[in-house]
């Protein structure tokens, strides 16, 4: 049975038009997908006029409430049953949908999802994971990117298990290479939580991952790891730095190639290479953050994503359903107890 995806049609900077266009593109690429489109029915119907194929594969759940981008999670939770975001998550809880995709408020989406779906037994906290480009052929999985500002040793080991399961689904690695983000690579560097997590992961040879120790932020894109693990505060700062660097490079190249006639001629000659670089750095090609650790699949699309980006987020959600992400994570959770006691410190 092909995945059925609940789409929060009202989320994102561009709202209904882009969300529906993205779902339509995902449907075109994957004809077996079907959808529950959640939001204002009149706006959704107008957007569907340009996508008759999507209309035939969808049903609409009408709701007028919308979670605002600056709304606090506590406020959003109180009206979860009357907003497009809340009802999209509720569709996963009830079994009406296999997964939910939203481009709305990240904090609100995490809070709603955690309350509605709960965490997988054995997971203390869910984590936000996303794909980052590297100089190698495949992207890397990085988590946590903002769901938890603090994380103890046990949380970090859980994140490693979840990130490795995600990497195995995406790329088929038998033992994904995992590193912990730190301020240095030496064993004595970093917080007590990082050192304890490192010691635990070094002992956990039975887990289906290869732990390679610490990495620094300037090595994130080098392709030396398949999974990079961090607390949410440090991970979010690192993510924003990587995204800013990518925008800086593309802006610098654009300005350089438009500075003179000679530069413009050089651009035409090097256009195949610059287009490849642009494609590699385009965040829409890596769109789709996943709340790992929940007892259900919820994917966060970037608020500024275009239709291509939304379609990629939908494809990520569907693949995680098809590849039984939750079962894969659960299989490894009992092994964590062998390396960490319940209070979160390394033995």
QUIGIDA-V54448 format. One record per backbone hydrogen bond with DSSP energy under -0.5 kcal/mol. CO is the residue of the C=O (numbers start at 1). NH is the residue of the N-H. Records with the same first field share a line. If there is no record, write none. Layout:
CO: NH ; NH
This chain:
3: 5 ; 34
4: 98 ; 99
5: 7 ; 36
6: 8 ; 101
7: 9 ; 38
8: 11
14: 17
15: 19
16: 20
17: 21
18: 22
19: 23
20: 24
21: 25
22: 26
23: 27
24: 28
25: 29
26: 30
30: 33
34: 5
35: 37 ; 59
36: 7 ; 38
37: 39 ; 61
38: 9 ; 10
39: 63
40: 44
41: 45
42: 46
43: 47
44: 48
45: 49
46: 49
47: 50
48: 51
51: 55
52: 56
53: 57
54: 57
55: 58
57: 35
59: 37
60: 62
61: 39
65: 84
66: 68
68: 71
72: 75 ; 76
73: 77
74: 78
75: 79
76: 79
77: 80
79: 82
80: 83
82: 65
83: 87
84: 88
85: 89
86: 90
87: 91
88: 92
89: 92 ; 93
90: 94
91: 95 ; 96 ; 97
92: 95
98: 297
99: 6
100: 299
101: 8
102: 301
105: 109
106: 110
107: 111
108: 112
109: 113
110: 114
111: 115
112: 116
113: 117 ; 118
114: 118
118: 295
120: 123
122: 124
127: 129 ; 292
128: 144 ; 145
129: 290
130: 142
132: 140
140: 132
141: 228
142: 130
143: 230
148: 232 ; 233
149: 233
152: 156
153: 157
154: 158
155: 159
156: 160
157: 161
158: 162
159: 163
160: 164
161: 165
162: 166
163: 167
164: 168
165: 169
166: 170
167: 171 ; 173
168: 172
176: 210
177: 226 ; 227
178: 212
179: 229
180: 215
185: 214
186: 189
191: 195
192: 196
193: 197
194: 198
195: 199
196: 200
197: 201
198: 202
199: 203
200: 204
203: 205
204: 207
207: 209
208: 176
209: 211
210: 178
213: 180
215: 182
216: 219
217: 220
219: 222 ; 224
220: 223
221: 135
226: 141
227: 179
228: 143
229: 181
231: 235
232: 236
233: 237
234: 238
235: 239
236: 240
237: 241
238: 242
239: 243
240: 244
241: 245
242: 246
243: 247
244: 248
245: 249
246: 250
247: 251
248: 252
249: 253
250: 254
251: 255
252: 256
253: 257
254: 258
255: 258
256: 259
260: 264
261: 265
262: 266
263: 267
264: 268
265: 269
266: 270
267: 271
268: 271
270: 273 ; 274
271: 275
272: 276
273: 277
274: 278
275: 279
276: 280
277: 281
278: 282
282: 285
283: 286
284: 287
286: 131
289: 300
290: 129 ; 292
291: 294
292: 127
293: 120
294: 296
296: 298
297: 100
298: 291
299: 102 ; 301
300: 289
302: 305
303: 13 ; 14
306: 310
307: 311
308: 312
309: 313
310: 314
311: 315
312: 316
313: 317
314: 318
315: 319
316: 320
317: 321
318: 322
319: 323
320: 325
321: 324
324: 328
325: 329
326: 330
327: 331
328: 332
329: 332 ; 333
330: 333 ; 334
332: 335 ; 336
333: 336 ; 337
335: 338
336: 339 ; 340
339: 347
341: 344
344: 154
345: 341
